[in-house]
Amino acid sequence: MADQPSTQPLATHDLAALVDEWVDWAGAAELLGVAVSRVRTMIRDHELAAAVPSPGAGQRVPAAFIQDGLVVKGLPGLLTLMHDNGYDDREIIAWLFLDDDLPGRPIDALRENRGTEVKRRAQAMAF
C-alpha cells in the first residue's frame, strides 16, 4: 500500500510504482485521435497532465487519463483547480493514483463518473 499524502510529500512518490500504464505523447495523440501538437497544447492548458515516471523515460501521460477516446470526464477541471492551488503535474498525478478514503483512488472515482467527491477533496487540500 502506498504512503498517504499526509505522511509523504506528493512530489516524492515514485510515479512509476503508482501508475501502472503510461503513454508517450504520440500514444496519447493516437488514443485521442488528435495530433501530437494538440496533446502538447492540452498539457499546457491543463486538460491533461504529464510527468517523467522514471529517470530517462521522458514525459508520459497516465493511460488512465484517457477513456473511450476522450479525456476522462472531470479531469481538466480538476487539473485546473489543483494547479490554481499550487500543485504541479507530478504532485497531481501522485494524488490521483494514491489510495484515498473515497473508497479507492481518485482516478478510479473520476473514471466511474464520481468526480464530485474528488473535486470536493481537491478543494479541501487548498486549505
N, C-alpha and C positions, 0 to 999 in steps of 0.2 A: 504494500500500500504506500502511495506517495505521501510525503510530508504535507501537512496542511499549510496554507499560506501564512497562518499566524506563527508557525514555528520556523519557517524558512522563507527568506525573501523570494518573491516570484521570479526575479531576474536570475536567480542562481539554480533554478530547477534544470535538470537535464531534459531538454525538449525531445531528444531522440528516444528517451525512455518513456516519456509521457504520450507522445503521438506515434501511433503505430504505422501510419502511412502518409507519406509526403509526396507531392508532385512538384516538379520544377515549373517555371513559368510557362514553358511550351506545353507541358502536360495539362496545366490548369486552363490554358487557352483552348486546347483541344476539348477538354471536358465541358467547357462553357460555350464552345462554338464561336469564339472570338479570336482576334489577332493577339499575338504576344504583347504588342504595344498597348492594347486595351487592358490586359492584365496588369501591366505596369501602372497604367492610369488608375485602375481600380485599387491597387495597393496604396498609391499616393493619396487617393481620395478616401481612404479608409472604408472601402467597400469590401476589401479582402485584407488579410494580414499575412505577412511572410516573415520568416526568420531563418537563420542558419542553424539547422538542427544539430550539427556536429562539425568540428573543425574541418575545413576543406570541402564541405559539401556544397557551398553556395546557397543562396536564398531559395527557400522552398515554401510552398503553401500546404497546410494540412489538407489532405484529401477530403476529410470530413466537412470542410467548409463548402463543398460543392455537392449538391444533391439533385438528381434528375436534371442535370444540365444547367442548373441555376445555383447562384449563391444561396446558402441556407437562409431562409426567411428570418428576419430579425437581426442577422449578423451585422450588416452595415450600420444600423442604428446603434447597436451595442458597441461596435468598434469606435464610432464617433464619440459616444458617451464616455468610454474609458480613456480615449486619447485626450478628450477635453479635461479629464481629471488627472492627467499627468502620467498615464501608463503608456509604455511603448509596446510595439507589436510582440516582442518576446515575452513580456510580462502578461499581456492579454492572452496569448496562446497558452502559456503555462496555466493561468487561471481557468481557462475554458476546459482544459483537459485534466484538471485535478478533481479528485473525488470531493464532492461537497455534500451538504445535507439536503439536497433538493428533493428526492434522493438522486444520486448519481452525479455524473459530470455535467457542467453547464452546457457543453457542446451537444450532449445527448438530449438534453431538455429542448434546446433550440431545434434540433433535427426532428423532434417529436411534436413540434409546434406548441411547446410550453415555455415560450420566451418571456412571458410577463414576469414570472418569478425570477428568471435570470437577470432581467433588466433591473428589477427591484433590488436584487442583491448587489449588482454592479453600482447602482446609485448609492447604496449604503456604504460601499467601500470608499466613497469620496469623503466621508465624514470621519 
